[in-house]
Amino acid sequence: MSRQQWVKNSGLFLLIMMAGLVVSGFIATLNKNGLNQDRDLTGHSTDFSIFMPEMPGEIDFAGEPVPLDNFDTRESLDRELLVNTYWHSQTIQLIKRSHRYFPVIEEILRNNKVPEDFKYIPLVESGLLNVTSPAGAVGYWQFLKGTAKDYGLEVNGEVDERYHLEKSTEAACRYIHDAYEQVGNWTLVAASFNMGKKGIENQINTQKETNYYNLLLGEETERYVFRLLALKLILKHPEEYGFRIKTDQLYPVIDTYHVEVDTSVHDFAGFAGHFQTNYKMLKYFNPWLRKPYLSNKSGKTYTITLPAPGARTRKYFEVLDQGDTNME
């Protein structure tokens, strides 16, 4: 290589080095000031990191303290916090649905003098959906047919009130008070939703122990109350567990009204049309009506819930947000 070519190549190399240093310094400055982070539409950094959910200093279920000083109790809650914090899609849906259904459930629990923490049971039991388990348990509170009838719900081929949010919650309150008289504390009452009152009573007698946290139970029942506690923590403080959900992303409470029926209904599709709605919406608000008709041979009075005019549309809620309740 000639002297002239060496000087030329050395100069080009130095120029590239200097350019690299300038760019590196610029990127470092961006990172230092947090300006080079990808951000979502809400302005939050989208840099992915995994963190350990914070354990509370103390927590209770229905006013009954959880003994977090016990290593096994603490680790059981730790497990459910991890599961529910990082099962993102499921937990986000629970947060969104709870905004719609918790006001109804809370009022019924309050009127029946049941501790508010029992509102987390239908989250664990059904995800606040009208589902049916492989064992045949149905609805938000997952009542078996026999138990449902024992606590005053109508269950037959045309009407199944296990699918009725208000009535099944009222029945759950009766069950809760009955179980409390039997087992003596709210935490064991909650566990009985998973194991049954008889199952809990058998374990109390066998182990001579009345504290849920001291009982050796099957894995599902041992995890049950800790699932309730984990969801209580996350739903009370969602942002502390990484869930940033805007108010307008929560499912709104739908404005409805009621129609009483004390005769048979031969065609619920026609019935819905008479009230300016459709069969799909009628079934959405009344899933306890199991057929497209109602015989009602006894002449019983049923209350049917229907959406307020316009309540299905986004525009309706936008108007409500502006404080205008005149939907004509």
C-alpha positions as a LaTeX table, in Angstrom:
\begin{tabular}{lrrr}
\hline
Residue & $x$ (\AA) & $y$ (\AA) & $z$ (\AA) \\
\hline
Met1 & 0.00 & 0.00 & 0.00 \\
Ser2 & 1.40 & 3.41 & $-0.96$ \\
Arg3 & 1.90 & 6.16 & 1.64 \\
Gln4 & $-0.82$ & 8.21 & $-0.05$ \\
Gln5 & $-3.38$ & 5.35 & 0.11 \\
Trp6 & $-2.49$ & 4.64 & 3.79 \\
Val7 & $-3.10$ & 8.25 & 4.78 \\
Lys8 & $-6.40$ & 8.27 & 2.86 \\
Asn9 & $-7.64$ & 5.03 & 4.51 \\
Ser10 & $-6.53$ & 6.15 & 7.99 \\
Gly11 & $-8.44$ & 9.39 & 7.60 \\
Leu12 & $-11.59$ & 7.52 & 6.55 \\
Phe13 & $-11.24$ & 5.16 & 9.55 \\
Leu14 & $-10.87$ & 8.06 & 11.98 \\
Leu15 & $-13.93$ & 9.75 & 10.47 \\
Ile16 & $-16.02$ & 6.60 & 10.95 \\
Met17 & $-14.77$ & 6.23 & 14.55 \\
Met18 & $-15.70$ & 9.83 & 15.36 \\
Ala19 & $-19.19$ & 9.40 & 13.83 \\
Gly20 & $-19.71$ & 6.24 & 15.89 \\
Leu21 & $-18.76$ & 8.01 & 19.10 \\
Val22 & $-21.18$ & 10.86 & 18.36 \\
Val23 & $-24.08$ & 8.46 & 17.69 \\
Ser24 & $-23.29$ & 6.38 & 20.79 \\
Gly25 & $-23.26$ & 9.49 & 22.94 \\
Phe26 & $-26.62$ & 10.59 & 21.51 \\
Ile27 & $-28.23$ & 7.19 & 22.21 \\
Ala28 & $-26.80$ & 7.16 & 25.74 \\
Thr29 & $-28.30$ & 10.58 & 26.36 \\
Leu30 & $-31.70$ & 9.40 & 25.11 \\
Asn31 & $-31.59$ & 6.35 & 27.36 \\
Lys32 & $-30.50$ & 8.41 & 30.35 \\
Asn33 & $-33.46$ & 10.73 & 29.91 \\
Gly34 & $-35.90$ & 7.91 & 29.17 \\
Leu35 & $-36.51$ & 9.25 & 25.67 \\
Asn36 & $-35.53$ & 6.15 & 23.75 \\
Gln37 & $-38.09$ & 3.82 & 25.35 \\
Asp38 & $-40.95$ & 2.48 & 23.30 \\
Arg39 & $-44.23$ & 3.76 & 24.69 \\
Asp40 & $-47.83$ & 2.70 & 24.26 \\
Leu41 & $-50.75$ & 4.94 & 23.38 \\
Thr42 & $-51.18$ & 5.95 & 27.05 \\
Gly43 & $-47.56$ & 7.07 & 27.35 \\
His44 & $-46.43$ & 4.12 & 29.48 \\
Ser45 & $-43.13$ & 2.45 & 28.70 \\
Thr46 & $-43.53$ & $-0.84$ & 26.87 \\
Asp47 & $-40.13$ & $-2.14$ & 28.02 \\
Phe48 & $-40.94$ & $-5.63$ & 29.29 \\
Ser49 & $-39.79$ & $-6.66$ & 32.73 \\
Ile50 & $-40.90$ & $-9.32$ & 35.18 \\
Phe51 & $-41.29$ & $-8.33$ & 38.80 \\
Met52 & $-42.32$ & $-10.07$ & 41.98 \\
Pro53 & $-45.73$ & $-8.82$ & 43.18 \\
Glu54 & $-45.47$ & $-7.08$ & 46.54 \\
Met55 & $-46.79$ & $-9.06$ & 49.48 \\
Pro56 & $-49.02$ & $-7.04$ & 51.80 \\
Gly57 & $-47.93$ & $-6.38$ & 55.36 \\
Glu58 & $-51.31$ & $-7.67$ & 56.48 \\
Ile59 & $-54.60$ & $-8.77$ & 54.95 \\
Asp60 & $-57.89$ & $-10.20$ & 56.16 \\
Phe61 & $-60.84$ & $-12.07$ & 54.75 \\
Ala62 & $-64.17$ & $-10.67$ & 56.00 \\
Gly63 & $-62.35$ & $-9.12$ & 58.95 \\
Glu64 & $-60.56$ & $-12.35$ & 59.91 \\
Pro65 & $-56.75$ & $-11.83$ & 59.83 \\
Val66 & $-54.61$ & $-13.97$ & 57.55 \\
Pro67 & $-51.57$ & $-15.33$ & 59.48 \\
Leu68 & $-48.87$ & $-14.15$ & 57.06 \\
Asp69 & $-46.17$ & $-14.89$ & 59.64 \\
Asn70 & $-46.69$ & $-18.59$ & 58.87 \\
Phe71 & $-44.32$ & $-19.55$ & 56.01 \\
Asp72 & $-46.88$ & $-21.87$ & 54.42 \\
Thr73 & $-49.64$ & $-19.25$ & 54.51 \\
Arg74 & $-47.35$ & $-16.60$ & 53.04 \\
Glu75 & $-46.14$ & $-18.90$ & 50.26 \\
Ser76 & $-49.69$ & $-19.95$ & 49.41 \\
Leu77 & $-50.73$ & $-16.32$ & 48.94 \\
Asp78 & $-47.50$ & $-15.66$ & 47.04 \\
Arg79 & $-48.41$ & $-18.44$ & 44.58 \\
Glu80 & $-51.88$ & $-17.04$ & 43.84 \\
Leu81 & $-50.58$ & $-13.49$ & 43.50 \\
Leu82 & $-48.09$ & $-14.70$ & 40.90 \\
Val83 & $-50.68$ & $-16.73$ & 39.00 \\
Asn84 & $-53.28$ & $-13.96$ & 38.88 \\
Thr85 & $-50.80$ & $-11.15$ & 38.23 \\
Tyr86 & $-49.30$ & $-12.90$ & 35.22 \\
Trp87 & $-52.46$ & $-14.49$ & 33.84 \\
His88 & $-53.02$ & $-11.16$ & 32.17 \\
Ser89 & $-55.97$ & $-11.80$ & 29.88 \\
Gln90 & $-58.06$ & $-13.51$ & 32.55 \\
Thr91 & $-57.38$ & $-10.96$ & 35.29 \\
Ile92 & $-58.03$ & $-8.00$ & 32.97 \\
Gln93 & $-61.40$ & $-9.49$ & 32.04 \\
Leu94 & $-62.25$ & $-9.97$ & 35.73 \\
Ile95 & $-61.41$ & $-6.34$ & 36.46 \\
Lys96 & $-63.55$ & $-5.16$ & 33.55 \\
Arg97 & $-66.55$ & $-7.39$ & 34.39 \\
Ser98 & $-66.43$ & $-6.58$ & 38.09 \\
His99 & $-67.13$ & $-2.94$ & 37.27 \\
Arg100 & $-70.51$ & $-4.00$ & 35.84 \\
Tyr101 & $-71.57$ & $-6.68$ & 38.31 \\
Phe102 & $-70.00$ & $-5.77$ & 41.66 \\
Pro103 & $-72.43$ & $-2.89$ & 42.36 \\
Val104 & $-75.36$ & $-5.35$ & 42.14 \\
Ile105 & $-73.64$ & $-8.02$ & 44.23 \\
Glu106 & $-72.36$ & $-5.57$ & 46.85 \\
Glu107 & $-75.81$ & $-4.12$ & 47.48 \\
Ile108 & $-77.37$ & $-7.56$ & 47.98 \\
Leu109 & $-74.57$ & $-8.67$ & 50.33 \\
Arg110 & $-74.95$ & $-5.45$ & 52.31 \\
Asn111 & $-78.73$ & $-5.80$ & 52.58 \\
Asn112 & $-78.27$ & $-9.36$ & 53.83 \\
Lys113 & $-75.51$ & $-8.46$ & 56.31 \\
Val114 & $-72.94$ & $-10.59$ & 54.53 \\
Pro115 & $-69.29$ & $-9.35$ & 54.53 \\
Glu116 & $-68.37$ & $-7.61$ & 51.28 \\
Asp117 & $-65.37$ & $-9.89$ & 50.68 \\
Phe118 & $-67.79$ & $-12.62$ & 49.56 \\
Lys119 & $-68.19$ & $-10.70$ & 46.29 \\
Tyr120 & $-64.89$ & $-12.29$ & 45.19 \\
Ile121 & $-66.41$ & $-15.78$ & 45.28 \\
Pro122 & $-68.22$ & $-15.51$ & 41.90 \\
Leu123 & $-64.94$ & $-14.23$ & 40.42 \\
Val124 & $-63.22$ & $-17.47$ & 41.43 \\
Glu125 & $-66.23$ & $-19.72$ & 40.87 \\
Ser126 & $-67.32$ & $-18.53$ & 37.43 \\
Gly127 & $-65.31$ & $-15.51$ & 36.33 \\
Leu128 & $-68.62$ & $-13.61$ & 36.62 \\
Leu129 & $-69.98$ & $-15.64$ & 33.73 \\
Asn130 & $-73.01$ & $-17.92$ & 33.55 \\
Val131 & $-71.01$ & $-21.10$ & 33.10 \\
Thr132 & $-71.74$ & $-24.77$ & 33.81 \\
Ser133 & $-69.09$ & $-26.95$ & 35.46 \\
Pro134 & $-68.42$ & $-30.59$ & 34.52 \\
Ala135 & $-70.13$ & $-31.52$ & 37.82 \\
Gly136 & $-73.29$ & $-29.66$ & 36.81 \\
Ala137 & $-72.82$ & $-26.56$ & 38.97 \\
Val138 & $-74.40$ & $-23.58$ & 37.23 \\
Gly139 & $-74.30$ & $-19.81$ & 37.18 \\
Tyr140 & $-72.32$ & $-17.03$ & 38.79 \\
Trp141 & $-72.23$ & $-18.77$ & 42.19 \\
Gln142 & $-72.01$ & $-22.31$ & 40.78 \\
Phe143 & $-74.95$ & $-23.91$ & 42.58 \\
Leu144 & $-75.72$ & $-27.58$ & 42.10 \\
Lys145 & $-79.37$ & $-28.26$ & 41.34 \\
Gly146 & $-80.23$ & $-29.73$ & 44.75 \\
Thr147 & $-78.48$ & $-26.95$ & 46.68 \\
Ala148 & $-80.15$ & $-24.30$ & 44.53 \\
Lys149 & $-83.60$ & $-25.68$ & 45.33 \\
Asp150 & $-82.71$ & $-25.95$ & 49.03 \\
Tyr151 & $-81.99$ & $-22.23$ & 49.06 \\
Gly152 & $-85.12$ & $-21.14$ & 47.25 \\
Leu153 & $-84.19$ & $-21.03$ & 43.58 \\
Glu154 & $-86.55$ & $-22.29$ & 40.90 \\
Val155 & $-84.89$ & $-24.86$ & 38.66 \\
Asn156 & $-86.77$ & $-26.64$ & 35.87 \\
Gly157 & $-86.77$ & $-27.02$ & 32.10 \\
Glu158 & $-88.09$ & $-23.49$ & 31.45 \\
Val159 & $-86.71$ & $-21.48$ & 34.36 \\
Asp160 & $-83.34$ & $-21.85$ & 36.07 \\
Glu161 & $-82.70$ & $-19.09$ & 38.57 \\
Arg162 & $-79.09$ & $-20.18$ & 39.08 \\
Tyr163 & $-78.54$ & $-18.02$ & 35.97 \\
His164 & $-80.27$ & $-15.05$ & 37.64 \\
Leu165 & $-77.64$ & $-12.72$ & 39.13 \\
Glu166 & $-79.83$ & $-11.10$ & 41.77 \\
Lys167 & $-81.73$ & $-14.21$ & 42.85 \\
Ser168 & $-78.68$ & $-16.47$ & 42.90 \\
Thr169 & $-76.83$ & $-13.87$ & 45.00 \\
Glu170 & $-79.77$ & $-13.77$ & 47.43 \\
Ala171 & $-79.59$ & $-17.58$ & 47.63 \\
Ala172 & $-75.84$ & $-17.38$ & 48.20 \\
Cys173 & $-76.47$ & $-15.05$ & 51.15 \\
Arg174 & $-78.83$ & $-17.61$ & 52.70 \\
Tyr175 & $-76.23$ & $-20.33$ & 52.17 \\
Ile176 & $-73.49$ & $-18.15$ & 53.73 \\
His177 & $-75.49$ & $-17.47$ & 56.89 \\
Asp178 & $-76.43$ & $-21.13$ & 57.17 \\
Ala179 & $-72.80$ & $-22.22$ & 56.76 \\
Tyr180 & $-71.60$ & $-19.64$ & 59.29 \\
Glu181 & $-73.92$ & $-21.08$ & 61.92 \\
Gln182 & $-72.42$ & $-24.49$ & 61.19 \\
Val183 & $-68.67$ & $-23.78$ & 60.96 \\
Gly184 & $-68.32$ & $-20.59$ & 63.00 \\
Asn185 & $-66.09$ & $-18.37$ & 60.87 \\
Trp186 & $-66.27$ & $-16.58$ & 57.51 \\
Thr187 & $-63.05$ & $-18.05$ & 56.08 \\
Leu188 & $-64.33$ & $-21.61$ & 56.45 \\
Val189 & $-67.66$ & $-20.52$ & 54.95 \\
Ala190 & $-65.77$ & $-19.32$ & 51.88 \\
Ala191 & $-63.88$ & $-22.63$ & 51.68 \\
Ser192 & $-67.19$ & $-24.50$ & 51.86 \\
Phe193 & $-68.14$ & $-23.07$ & 48.46 \\
Asn194 & $-65.41$ & $-25.29$ & 47.08 \\
Met195 & $-65.63$ & $-28.31$ & 49.38 \\
Gly196 & $-69.21$ & $-28.19$ & 50.61 \\
Lys197 & $-70.41$ & $-27.69$ & 54.16 \\
Lys198 & $-70.34$ & $-31.42$ & 54.87 \\
Gly199 & $-66.80$ & $-31.78$ & 53.58 \\
Ile200 & $-65.52$ & $-28.92$ & 55.74 \\
Glu201 & $-67.35$ & $-30.27$ & 58.78 \\
Asn202 & $-65.79$ & $-33.72$ & 58.26 \\
Gln203 & $-62.28$ & $-32.24$ & 58.19 \\
Ile204 & $-62.95$ & $-30.14$ & 61.29 \\
Asn205 & $-64.04$ & $-33.27$ & 63.17 \\
Thr206 & $-61.14$ & $-35.40$ & 61.87 \\
Gln207 & $-58.37$ & $-32.85$ & 62.45 \\
Lys208 & $-59.94$ & $-31.24$ & 65.55 \\
Glu209 & $-59.19$ & $-27.83$ & 64.07 \\
Thr210 & $-61.47$ & $-24.88$ & 63.25 \\
Asn211 & $-58.90$ & $-22.58$ & 61.61 \\
Tyr212 & $-58.80$ & $-22.80$ & 57.81 \\
Tyr213 & $-55.07$ & $-21.99$ & 57.75 \\
Asn214 & $-54.32$ & $-24.94$ & 60.06 \\
Leu215 & $-56.38$ & $-27.51$ & 58.16 \\
Leu216 & $-54.83$ & $-30.01$ & 55.74 \\
Leu217 & $-57.19$ & $-29.98$ & 52.74 \\
Gly218 & $-57.16$ & $-31.07$ & 49.13 \\
Glu219 & $-55.12$ & $-28.82$ & 46.85 \\
Glu220 & $-58.12$ & $-27.10$ & 45.25 \\
Thr221 & $-59.66$ & $-26.16$ & 48.61 \\
Glu222 & $-56.27$ & $-25.22$ & 50.08 \\
Arg223 & $-55.77$ & $-22.77$ & 47.21 \\
Tyr224 & $-59.35$ & $-21.48$ & 47.20 \\
Val225 & $-59.26$ & $-18.78$ & 49.89 \\
Phe226 & $-55.83$ & $-17.61$ & 48.69 \\
Arg227 & $-57.30$ & $-17.08$ & 45.22 \\
Leu228 & $-59.97$ & $-14.90$ & 46.80 \\
Leu229 & $-57.31$ & $-12.96$ & 48.70 \\
Ala230 & $-55.12$ & $-12.50$ & 45.63 \\
Leu231 & $-58.02$ & $-11.14$ & 43.58 \\
Lys232 & $-59.01$ & $-8.89$ & 46.47 \\
Leu233 & $-55.52$ & $-7.37$ & 46.47 \\
Ile234 & $-55.32$ & $-6.98$ & 42.68 \\
Leu235 & $-58.82$ & $-5.55$ & 42.20 \\
Lys236 & $-58.37$ & $-3.06$ & 45.04 \\
His237 & $-54.99$ & $-1.86$ & 43.75 \\
Pro238 & $-54.67$ & $-2.92$ & 40.08 \\
Glu239 & $-51.88$ & $-0.51$ & 39.14 \\
Glu240 & $-49.67$ & $-1.85$ & 41.93 \\
Tyr241 & $-49.79$ & $-5.19$ & 40.11 \\
Gly242 & $-49.20$ & $-3.77$ & 36.64 \\
Phe243 & $-52.81$ & $-3.46$ & 35.44 \\
Arg244 & $-53.35$ & $-0.02$ & 33.93 \\
Ile245 & $-56.94$ & 0.05 & 32.72 \\
Lys246 & $-58.64$ & 3.33 & 31.90 \\
Thr247 & $-62.13$ & 3.97 & 33.25 \\
Asp248 & $-63.67$ & 4.01 & 29.77 \\
Gln249 & $-62.22$ & 0.53 & 29.15 \\
Leu250 & $-64.22$ & $-1.00$ & 32.01 \\
Tyr251 & $-67.55$ & $-2.62$ & 31.19 \\
Pro252 & $-70.28$ & $-0.11$ & 32.03 \\
Val253 & $-73.42$ & $-0.80$ & 34.03 \\
Ile254 & $-76.25$ & $-1.12$ & 31.48 \\
Asp255 & $-79.39$ & 0.93 & 32.06 \\
Thr256 & $-82.41$ & $-1.40$ & 32.23 \\
Tyr257 & $-86.06$ & $-1.50$ & 33.23 \\
His258 & $-88.41$ & $-4.29$ & 34.32 \\
Val259 & $-91.59$ & $-5.82$ & 32.96 \\
Glu260 & $-93.73$ & $-8.13$ & 35.10 \\
Val261 & $-95.33$ & $-11.19$ & 33.53 \\
Asp262 & $-97.97$ & $-13.36$ & 35.28 \\
Thr263 & $-99.23$ & $-15.26$ & 32.24 \\
Ser264 & $-97.72$ & $-17.61$ & 29.70 \\
Val265 & $-95.52$ & $-16.20$ & 26.92 \\
His266 & $-95.74$ & $-18.22$ & 23.71 \\
Asp267 & $-92.96$ & $-16.44$ & 21.79 \\
Phe268 & $-90.21$ & $-14.47$ & 23.49 \\
Ala269 & $-88.88$ & $-13.21$ & 20.16 \\
Gly270 & $-92.24$ & $-11.52$ & 19.52 \\
Phe271 & $-92.34$ & $-10.38$ & 23.16 \\
Ala272 & $-88.93$ & $-8.72$ & 22.76 \\
Gly273 & $-89.99$ & $-7.03$ & 19.53 \\
His274 & $-93.02$ & $-5.56$ & 21.31 \\
Phe275 & $-90.58$ & $-3.76$ & 23.64 \\
Gln276 & $-88.32$ & $-2.53$ & 20.80 \\
Thr277 & $-85.53$ & $-5.00$ & 21.45 \\
Asn278 & $-84.64$ & $-8.48$ & 20.17 \\
Tyr279 & $-84.45$ & $-12.05$ & 21.40 \\
Lys280 & $-80.66$ & $-11.90$ & 21.81 \\
Met281 & $-80.87$ & $-8.92$ & 24.16 \\
Leu282 & $-83.78$ & $-10.43$ & 26.08 \\
Lys283 & $-81.72$ & $-13.58$ & 26.68 \\
Tyr284 & $-78.62$ & $-11.55$ & 27.59 \\
Phe285 & $-80.46$ & $-9.86$ & 30.44 \\
Asn286 & $-82.57$ & $-12.90$ & 31.35 \\
Pro287 & $-80.41$ & $-16.03$ & 30.90 \\
Trp288 & $-82.58$ & $-17.74$ & 33.53 \\
Leu289 & $-85.30$ & $-18.09$ & 30.86 \\
Arg290 & $-84.19$ & $-21.38$ & 29.36 \\
Lys291 & $-86.74$ & $-21.71$ & 26.54 \\
Pro292 & $-88.05$ & $-19.34$ & 23.85 \\
Tyr293 & $-91.40$ & $-19.53$ & 25.64 \\
Leu294 & $-92.81$ & $-19.64$ & 29.19 \\
Ser295 & $-95.72$ & $-21.90$ & 30.08 \\
Asn296 & $-96.30$ & $-20.45$ & 33.57 \\
Lys297 & $-99.24$ & $-22.72$ & 34.34 \\
Ser298 & $-99.24$ & $-21.61$ & 37.98 \\
Gly299 & $-99.69$ & $-17.93$ & 37.11 \\
Lys300 & $-96.52$ & $-16.95$ & 39.00 \\
Thr301 & $-95.28$ & $-13.36$ & 38.56 \\
Tyr302 & $-91.88$ & $-13.15$ & 36.88 \\
Thr303 & $-89.83$ & $-9.97$ & 36.50 \\
Ile304 & $-88.15$ & $-9.67$ & 33.11 \\
Thr305 & $-85.26$ & $-7.25$ & 32.62 \\
Leu306 & $-84.98$ & $-5.30$ & 29.38 \\
Pro307 & $-82.42$ & $-2.75$ & 28.15 \\
Ala308 & $-83.46$ & 0.90 & 28.25 \\
Pro309 & $-84.09$ & 2.41 & 24.80 \\
Gly310 & $-80.74$ & 3.00 & 23.10 \\
Ala311 & $-78.75$ & 1.41 & 25.95 \\
Arg312 & $-77.05$ & $-1.08$ & 23.66 \\
Thr313 & $-75.12$ & 1.55 & 21.70 \\
Arg314 & $-71.90$ & 3.41 & 22.42 \\
Lys315 & $-73.58$ & 6.73 & 21.70 \\
Tyr316 & $-75.89$ & 6.15 & 24.66 \\
Phe317 & $-72.98$ & 5.96 & 27.09 \\
Glu318 & $-71.20$ & 8.92 & 25.50 \\
Val319 & $-74.30$ & 11.04 & 26.12 \\
Leu320 & $-74.55$ & 9.77 & 29.72 \\
Asp321 & $-70.90$ & 10.72 & 30.28 \\
Gln322 & $-71.80$ & 14.28 & 29.28 \\
Gly323 & $-74.45$ & 14.35 & 32.01 \\
Asp324 & $-77.47$ & 14.23 & 29.70 \\
Thr325 & $-79.96$ & 11.59 & 30.83 \\
Asn326 & $-82.63$ & 12.55 & 28.30 \\
Met327 & $-82.37$ & 9.66 & 25.83 \\
Glu328 & $-85.48$ & 10.41 & 23.78 \\
\hline
\end{tabular}
